[in-house]
Amino acid sequence: MSGQQRYLEEFEKYKDIVLEPGEYFVKGNISLKYRILEISDTLVVLERNNFISKKTPHWCRKHLQKL
């Protein structure tokens, strides 16, 4: 299986997860908490411990879970 096929399968798996501003934690590690501040089609702005980071919506859907 090529990397592109794997990505497409993964994308299909997570595409229906709705992201909205609020508190989230990393799946499998509830001590890592993020707060989604802004969401666009290509970028999500997150805050963790007063630091701002930017991730793709796909990364957020795959790695974060609503509190």
CYANA upper distance limits for C-alpha pairs under 8 A (distance plus 0.5 A):
  1 MET  CA      5 GLN  CA      6.77
  1 MET  CA      6 ARG  CA      7.16
  2 SER  CA      6 ARG  CA      6.80
  3 GLY  CA      7 TYR  CA      6.61
  4 GLN  CA      8 LEU  CA      6.69
  5 GLN  CA      9 GLU  CA      6.72
  6 ARG  CA     10 GLU  CA      6.67
  7 TYR  CA     11 PHE  CA      6.45
  8 LEU  CA     12 GLU  CA      6.65
  9 GLU  CA     13 LYS  CA      6.79
 10 GLU  CA     14 TYR  CA      6.97
 11 PHE  CA     15 LYS  CA      6.17
 11 PHE  CA     58 HIS  CA      7.57
 12 GLU  CA     16 ASP  CA      8.41
 14 TYR  CA     58 HIS  CA      7.84
 14 TYR  CA     61 ARG  CA      6.50
 14 TYR  CA     62 LYS  CA      6.82
 15 LYS  CA     58 HIS  CA      8.03
 15 LYS  CA     61 ARG  CA      8.02
 17 ILE  CA     61 ARG  CA      6.65
 18 VAL  CA     61 ARG  CA      8.31
 19 LEU  CA     39 ILE  CA      8.21
 19 LEU  CA     57 PRO  CA      8.34
 19 LEU  CA     60 CYS  CA      8.45
 19 LEU  CA     61 ARG  CA      7.73
 20 GLU  CA     36 ILE  CA      7.63
 20 GLU  CA     39 ILE  CA      7.77
 21 PRO  CA     35 ARG  CA      7.60
 21 PRO  CA     36 ILE  CA      5.23
 21 PRO  CA     37 LEU  CA      5.99
 21 PRO  CA     38 GLU  CA      7.03
 21 PRO  CA     39 ILE  CA      7.99
 22 GLY  CA     35 ARG  CA      5.88
 22 GLY  CA     36 ILE  CA      5.84
 22 GLY  CA     37 LEU  CA      7.65
 22 GLY  CA     66 LYS  CA      8.41
 23 GLU  CA     33 LYS  CA      7.57
 23 GLU  CA     34 TYR  CA      6.44
 23 GLU  CA     35 ARG  CA      5.00
 23 GLU  CA     36 ILE  CA      7.08
 23 GLU  CA     66 LYS  CA      6.89
 23 GLU  CA     67 LEU  CA      6.48
 24 TYR  CA     33 LYS  CA      6.22
 24 TYR  CA     34 TYR  CA      5.67
 24 TYR  CA     35 ARG  CA      6.46
 24 TYR  CA     36 ILE  CA      8.01
 24 TYR  CA     64 LEU  CA      6.48
 24 TYR  CA     65 GLN  CA      5.85
 24 TYR  CA     66 LYS  CA      4.95
 24 TYR  CA     67 LEU  CA      5.65
 25 PHE  CA     29 ASN  CA      7.58
 25 PHE  CA     30 ILE  CA      5.88
 25 PHE  CA     31 SER  CA      7.71
 25 PHE  CA     32 LEU  CA      6.08
 25 PHE  CA     33 LYS  CA      4.77
 25 PHE  CA     34 TYR  CA      6.31
 25 PHE  CA     64 LEU  CA      6.02
 25 PHE  CA     65 GLN  CA      5.95
 25 PHE  CA     66 LYS  CA      7.01
 25 PHE  CA     67 LEU  CA      6.92
 26 VAL  CA     30 ILE  CA      6.54
 26 VAL  CA     31 SER  CA      8.39
 26 VAL  CA     32 LEU  CA      6.20
 26 VAL  CA     33 LYS  CA      7.02
 26 VAL  CA     34 TYR  CA      8.22
 26 VAL  CA     63 HIS  CA      6.16
 26 VAL  CA     64 LEU  CA      5.09
 26 VAL  CA     65 GLN  CA      6.67
 27 LYS  CA     63 HIS  CA      6.23
 27 LYS  CA     64 LEU  CA      6.07
 27 LYS  CA     65 GLN  CA      6.33
 33 LYS  CA     48 ARG  CA      6.99
 34 TYR  CA     46 LEU  CA      6.78
 34 TYR  CA     47 GLU  CA      6.15
 34 TYR  CA     48 ARG  CA      5.46
 35 ARG  CA     46 LEU  CA      6.02
 35 ARG  CA     47 GLU  CA      5.61
 35 ARG  CA     48 ARG  CA      7.08
 36 ILE  CA     44 VAL  CA      7.54
 36 ILE  CA     45 VAL  CA      6.54
 36 ILE  CA     46 LEU  CA      5.08
 36 ILE  CA     47 GLU  CA      6.99
 37 LEU  CA     44 VAL  CA      8.10
 37 LEU  CA     45 VAL  CA      6.01
 37 LEU  CA     46 LEU  CA      6.15
 37 LEU  CA     47 GLU  CA      7.49
 38 GLU  CA     44 VAL  CA      6.25
 38 GLU  CA     45 VAL  CA      5.57
 38 GLU  CA     46 LEU  CA      7.85
 39 ILE  CA     43 LEU  CA      6.67
 39 ILE  CA     44 VAL  CA      5.06
 39 ILE  CA     45 VAL  CA      6.98
 39 ILE  CA     57 PRO  CA      8.31
 40 SER  CA     44 VAL  CA      6.70
 41 ASP  CA     57 PRO  CA      7.80
 42 THR  CA     56 THR  CA      6.47
 42 THR  CA     57 PRO  CA      6.96
 43 LEU  CA     54 LYS  CA      7.01
 43 LEU  CA     55 LYS  CA      6.37
 43 LEU  CA     56 THR  CA      5.36
 43 LEU  CA     57 PRO  CA      6.53
 44 VAL  CA     54 LYS  CA      6.06
 44 VAL  CA     55 LYS  CA      5.79
 44 VAL  CA     56 THR  CA      6.31
 44 VAL  CA     57 PRO  CA      6.40
 44 VAL  CA     60 CYS  CA      8.27
 45 VAL  CA     52 ILE  CA      7.41
 45 VAL  CA     53 SER  CA      6.42
 45 VAL  CA     54 LYS  CA      5.14
 45 VAL  CA     55 LYS  CA      7.16
 46 LEU  CA     52 ILE  CA      6.15
 46 LEU  CA     53 SER  CA      5.71
 46 LEU  CA     54 LYS  CA      6.46
 46 LEU  CA     55 LYS  CA      7.99
 47 GLU  CA     51 PHE  CA      5.97
 47 GLU  CA     52 ILE  CA      5.08
 47 GLU  CA     53 SER  CA      6.78
 48 ARG  CA     52 ILE  CA      7.11
 48 ARG  CA     53 SER  CA      8.36
 55 LYS  CA     59 TRP  CA      6.85
 55 LYS  CA     60 CYS  CA      7.37
 56 THR  CA     60 CYS  CA      7.01
 57 PRO  CA     61 ARG  CA      6.65
 58 HIS  CA     62 LYS  CA      6.61
 59 TRP  CA     63 HIS  CA      6.45
 59 TRP  CA     64 LEU  CA      8.45
 60 CYS  CA     64 LEU  CA      5.75
 61 ARG  CA     65 GLN  CA      8.17
